[in-house]
């Protein structure tokens, strides 16, 4: 069977014998677009690329109405790969925004870092904790600012949700440091934002969000599975679209897209696997709430990757990560400062 993707326009062959049910979903090998296959159409020889896009298109149009990242953050992101960028340049960009400067310095001086001597300038913060760390704090603070004052219209517990996200970020950072799998600050931000698509659903589609939550609770299925049943798309896709719109680097948005399906990623498998595993560990520790009470299994794909990076990874290690995350949330005022 020849299938033409309605997103990238490319065609590819698919073995008809693999269609085991009346309707199934596959992914375009070129752009990873989700395509729904109708077995009846296949048997009738109809080229298949029919996935109802009305709902996702609606999401995209709503995303166009979302606030953009501040110009300051966009300018910071542009300097990421500039080897000639200086501390003074970067510091002057951040200090051009008084609110962001205040928030960044509060985070740097919070118990999250635990410095005994107070850091009073952005330049000083960059010298002490590094450009990437300051950049990551600035991105985190900006995202919280964008959504903190938006009115609540669904039954989604946003406070518990942010607690869950922070716990996932703490765990991911620790796993990264233990495995040396990448930049722990980058992974912290990616994990903190892994479920950002849920906030978009909560803010712009409260009725749909309530239906997804009700369906998940009534059927005792995951939020992710409930999304697929009710909406036909998931928060991972919405979060991916939003982060691309914000021009976030791909090492941040790839884990957002694939943290529920790590085996499908073609980039950053270590980072994706860490965020995937950290999400489940936070759920196992019942830290915060992400929309359901179902505890999924850690993907074999991700577990094997992490075991290669950290051979002594075990149930006891996971318990330590849970305890560490709870302690960080209790002793650090990171979340309070970020949301304040």
C-alpha positions as CSV (number, residue, x, y, z in Angstrom):
1,X,0.0,0.0,0.0
2,X,1.3,3.5,-0.9
3,X,0.6,6.1,1.8
4,X,1.0,9.8,1.3
5,X,1.6,11.9,4.5
6,X,-0.7,14.9,4.6
7,X,1.9,16.8,6.7
8,X,5.1,16.6,4.7
9,X,3.6,15.4,1.4
10,X,6.0,12.5,1.0
11,X,4.8,9.0,0.1
12,X,6.0,5.6,1.5
13,X,5.1,2.0,1.3
14,X,3.3,0.1,4.1
15,X,2.7,-3.7,4.3
16,X,-1.1,-4.3,4.2
17,X,-0.6,-7.5,6.2
18,X,0.4,-5.5,9.2
19,X,-3.0,-3.9,9.5
20,X,-4.5,-6.1,12.3
21,X,-7.5,-4.0,13.3
22,X,-10.2,-2.0,11.5
23,X,-8.4,1.3,12.4
24,X,-4.7,1.7,13.4
25,X,-2.2,4.4,13.6
26,X,1.3,4.6,12.2
27,X,3.9,7.3,12.0
28,X,5.4,8.9,8.9
29,X,9.0,7.8,8.6
30,X,10.0,11.2,7.3
31,X,8.3,13.7,9.7
32,X,6.9,11.4,12.4
33,X,3.4,12.6,11.7
34,X,0.7,10.4,13.2
35,X,-1.5,8.8,10.4
36,X,-4.7,6.8,10.9
37,X,-5.2,3.9,8.6
38,X,-8.6,2.6,7.8
39,X,-8.5,-1.1,6.9
40,X,-11.6,-0.8,4.7
41,X,-9.9,1.9,2.7
42,X,-6.8,-0.4,2.4
43,X,-8.8,-3.3,1.1
44,X,-10.5,-1.0,-1.5
45,X,-7.2,0.3,-2.7
46,X,-7.7,3.9,-1.6
47,X,-4.5,5.9,-0.9
48,X,-4.5,6.5,2.9
49,X,-3.6,9.7,4.5
50,X,-6.9,10.5,6.3
51,X,-6.4,11.6,9.8
52,X,-9.0,14.1,11.0
53,X,-6.9,17.2,11.6
54,X,-9.7,19.6,12.6
55,X,-9.0,19.3,16.3
56,X,-5.2,19.5,16.1
57,X,-5.5,22.4,13.6
58,X,-7.7,24.1,16.2
59,X,-5.0,23.6,18.7
60,X,-2.4,25.1,16.4
61,X,-4.6,28.2,15.7
62,X,-5.0,28.6,19.5
63,X,-1.3,28.3,20.0
64,X,-1.0,31.3,17.6
65,X,-2.8,33.3,20.3
66,X,-0.5,32.2,23.1
67,X,2.0,34.7,24.6
68,X,5.4,34.4,23.0
69,X,8.6,34.1,25.0
70,X,9.9,37.5,26.0
71,X,12.3,39.1,23.5
72,X,15.0,38.9,26.1
73,X,14.8,35.1,26.1
74,X,14.8,35.0,22.3
75,X,17.9,37.0,22.3
76,X,19.5,34.8,24.9
77,X,18.7,31.7,22.8
78,X,20.4,33.3,19.8
79,X,23.6,33.6,21.8
80,X,23.7,29.9,22.8
81,X,26.0,28.9,20.0
82,X,27.9,32.2,19.6
83,X,31.5,31.5,20.8
84,X,32.2,35.2,20.9
85,X,29.4,36.0,23.4
86,X,30.8,37.5,26.5
87,X,29.5,37.6,30.1
88,X,28.9,41.3,29.8
89,X,26.8,40.9,26.6
90,X,24.6,38.1,28.2
91,X,24.3,40.0,31.5
92,X,23.2,43.2,29.7
93,X,20.5,41.3,27.8
94,X,19.0,39.8,31.0
95,X,19.3,43.0,33.0
96,X,17.3,44.8,30.3
97,X,14.3,43.1,31.8
98,X,13.9,44.1,35.5
99,X,11.3,41.4,36.3
100,X,13.4,38.7,34.8
101,X,16.5,40.0,36.5
102,X,14.8,39.9,39.9
103,X,13.4,36.4,39.3
104,X,16.7,35.0,38.1
105,X,18.6,36.4,41.1
106,X,16.0,35.0,43.5
107,X,16.4,31.6,41.9
108,X,20.2,31.8,42.0
109,X,20.1,32.7,45.7
110,X,17.4,30.2,46.6
111,X,18.1,27.0,48.6
112,X,18.1,25.2,45.3
113,X,21.7,26.3,44.8
114,X,22.6,26.8,48.5
115,X,25.2,29.5,48.1
116,X,26.3,31.0,51.5
117,X,27.2,34.3,50.0
118,X,24.5,36.3,48.3
119,X,24.8,36.8,44.5
120,X,23.8,40.4,43.7
121,X,24.3,40.8,40.0
122,X,23.5,38.7,36.9
123,X,27.2,39.0,35.7
124,X,28.2,37.5,39.0
125,X,25.7,34.7,38.6
126,X,27.0,33.9,35.1
127,X,30.6,33.7,36.4
128,X,29.7,31.4,39.3
129,X,27.1,29.0,37.9
130,X,27.7,29.5,34.2
131,X,25.9,30.9,31.2
132,X,23.9,27.8,30.5
133,X,22.6,27.6,34.1
134,X,21.5,31.2,34.1
135,X,19.9,30.8,30.7
136,X,18.0,27.8,31.9
137,X,16.8,29.7,35.0
138,X,15.7,32.5,32.8
139,X,13.7,30.2,30.5
140,X,12.0,28.5,33.5
141,X,11.1,31.8,35.1
142,X,9.7,33.1,31.8
143,X,7.5,30.1,31.2
144,X,6.1,30.3,34.8
145,X,5.4,34.0,34.3
146,X,3.5,33.3,31.0
147,X,1.0,31.0,32.7
148,X,0.8,31.9,36.3
149,X,-2.0,34.5,36.1
150,X,-4.2,32.7,33.6
151,X,-7.6,31.9,35.1
152,X,-8.6,28.4,36.0
153,X,-11.6,27.0,34.2
154,X,-11.1,23.3,34.3
155,X,-10.9,20.8,37.2
156,X,-7.2,20.3,36.6
157,X,-5.2,20.8,39.8
158,X,-2.5,23.2,38.5
159,X,-0.7,23.6,41.8
160,X,-0.2,19.8,42.2
161,X,0.7,19.7,38.5
162,X,3.6,22.1,38.9
163,X,4.8,20.1,41.9
164,X,4.9,17.0,39.7
165,X,6.8,18.9,37.1
166,X,9.4,20.2,39.6
167,X,9.8,16.7,41.0
168,X,10.4,15.3,37.6
169,X,13.0,18.0,37.0
170,X,14.8,17.3,40.3
171,X,15.0,13.6,39.5
172,X,16.1,14.1,35.9
173,X,18.9,16.4,37.0
174,X,20.1,13.9,39.6
175,X,20.0,11.0,37.1
176,X,21.9,13.1,34.6
177,X,24.6,13.9,37.1
178,X,24.8,10.3,38.1
179,X,25.1,9.0,34.5
180,X,26.9,12.0,33.0
181,X,24.5,11.7,30.1
182,X,24.4,15.4,29.2
183,X,24.0,18.9,30.6
184,X,22.1,18.5,33.8
185,X,20.8,22.1,33.6
186,X,19.4,21.5,30.1
187,X,17.7,18.3,31.2
188,X,16.3,20.0,34.3
189,X,14.5,22.6,32.1
190,X,13.3,19.9,29.6
191,X,11.9,17.8,32.5
192,X,10.3,20.9,34.1
193,X,8.5,21.6,30.8
194,X,7.8,18.0,29.7
195,X,4.0,18.4,30.3
196,X,3.6,22.0,29.2
197,X,1.1,20.8,26.6
198,X,-1.3,20.0,29.4
199,X,-1.3,23.6,30.5
200,X,-2.2,24.7,27.0
201,X,-5.2,22.2,27.1
202,X,-6.1,23.5,30.6
203,X,-6.0,27.2,29.6
204,X,-7.5,27.1,26.1
205,X,-9.6,24.0,26.1
206,X,-11.0,23.6,29.6
207,X,-14.1,21.5,28.5
208,X,-11.9,19.1,26.5
209,X,-9.5,18.9,29.5
210,X,-12.4,18.0,31.8
211,X,-13.5,15.3,29.4
212,X,-10.0,13.8,29.3
213,X,-9.7,13.9,33.1
214,X,-13.1,12.4,33.6
215,X,-12.5,9.6,31.0
216,X,-9.1,8.8,32.6
217,X,-10.6,8.6,36.1
218,X,-13.7,6.7,35.0
219,X,-11.9,4.1,33.0
220,X,-8.8,4.0,35.2
221,X,-6.5,4.7,32.2
222,X,-3.6,7.1,31.8
223,X,-4.2,10.7,30.9
224,X,-2.1,10.0,27.7
225,X,-4.4,7.2,26.6
226,X,-7.5,9.2,27.5
227,X,-6.3,12.0,25.3
228,X,-5.9,9.6,22.4
229,X,-9.5,8.4,22.9
230,X,-11.1,11.8,23.5
231,X,-9.1,14.2,21.4
232,X,-7.2,12.2,18.9
233,X,-3.9,14.0,19.8
234,X,-1.9,14.3,23.0
235,X,-0.2,16.9,25.2
236,X,3.1,15.8,23.9
237,X,2.2,17.0,20.4
238,X,0.8,20.2,21.7
239,X,3.8,20.9,23.9
240,X,6.1,20.1,20.9
241,X,4.2,22.6,18.7
242,X,4.4,25.3,21.4
243,X,8.1,24.8,22.1
244,X,8.8,24.9,18.4
245,X,6.9,28.1,18.2
246,X,9.0,29.5,21.0
247,X,12.2,28.5,19.1
248,X,13.4,26.4,22.0
249,X,16.4,24.3,21.1
250,X,15.7,20.7,20.1
251,X,17.3,19.2,23.1
252,X,14.5,20.7,25.1
253,X,11.5,20.0,22.8
254,X,12.4,16.5,21.6
255,X,12.0,15.1,25.2
256,X,8.7,17.0,25.5
257,X,7.5,15.3,22.3
258,X,8.7,11.7,23.2
259,X,8.7,11.4,26.9
260,X,5.8,8.9,26.7
261,X,7.1,7.1,23.6
262,X,10.9,7.2,24.1
263,X,11.5,4.4,21.6
264,X,10.3,6.6,18.8
265,X,12.8,9.3,19.2
266,X,15.6,9.6,16.6
267,X,17.6,12.2,18.6
268,X,18.8,12.6,22.2
269,X,17.8,9.0,23.3
270,X,19.6,9.5,26.6
271,X,17.9,12.8,27.5
272,X,14.5,11.4,26.4
273,X,15.0,8.3,28.4
274,X,15.9,10.2,31.5
275,X,12.9,12.5,31.3
276,X,10.6,9.5,30.6
277,X,12.0,7.6,33.6
278,X,12.0,10.6,35.9
279,X,8.3,11.2,35.1
280,X,7.4,7.6,36.1
281,X,9.6,7.8,39.2
282,X,7.8,11.0,40.4
283,X,4.5,9.3,39.8
284,X,5.7,6.2,41.8
285,X,6.6,8.5,44.7
286,X,3.1,10.2,44.4
287,X,4.8,13.6,44.2
288,X,2.2,16.0,42.8
289,X,-0.4,15.1,40.3
290,X,-0.3,15.0,36.5
291,X,-3.8,14.1,35.6
292,X,-4.2,10.4,36.4
293,X,-3.4,7.9,39.1
294,X,-2.0,5.2,36.8
295,X,1.6,4.1,37.3
296,X,3.0,3.0,33.9
297,X,6.0,0.7,33.5
298,X,9.3,2.2,32.6
299,X,10.0,1.6,28.9
300,X,12.4,-1.3,28.3
301,X,14.1,0.8,25.7
302,X,14.8,3.6,28.3
303,X,15.6,1.2,31.1
304,X,18.3,-0.5,29.0
305,X,19.8,2.8,28.1
306,X,20.0,4.0,31.7
307,X,21.4,0.6,32.8
308,X,24.2,1.0,30.3
309,X,24.9,4.5,31.7
310,X,24.4,3.4,35.3
311,X,24.8,-0.4,35.8
312,X,23.9,-0.2,39.5
313,X,20.5,1.4,38.8
314,X,17.9,-0.6,40.8
315,X,14.7,-0.3,42.8
316,X,16.7,1.0,45.7
317,X,18.2,3.7,43.5
318,X,14.7,4.7,42.5
319,X,13.7,5.0,46.1
320,X,16.6,7.3,46.7
321,X,15.6,9.5,43.8
322,X,12.1,9.8,45.2
323,X,13.4,10.7,48.7
324,X,15.8,13.2,47.1
325,X,13.0,14.9,45.1
326,X,10.8,15.2,48.1
327,X,13.6,16.6,50.2
328,X,14.4,19.2,47.5
329,X,10.8,20.2,47.2
330,X,10.6,20.7,51.0
331,X,13.9,22.4,51.6
332,X,14.3,24.4,48.3
333,X,11.9,27.2,47.6
334,X,12.6,26.8,43.9
335,X,8.9,26.3,43.0
336,X,7.7,29.1,45.2
337,X,10.2,31.6,43.8
338,X,9.5,30.5,40.2
339,X,5.8,30.9,40.5
340,X,5.8,34.0,42.7
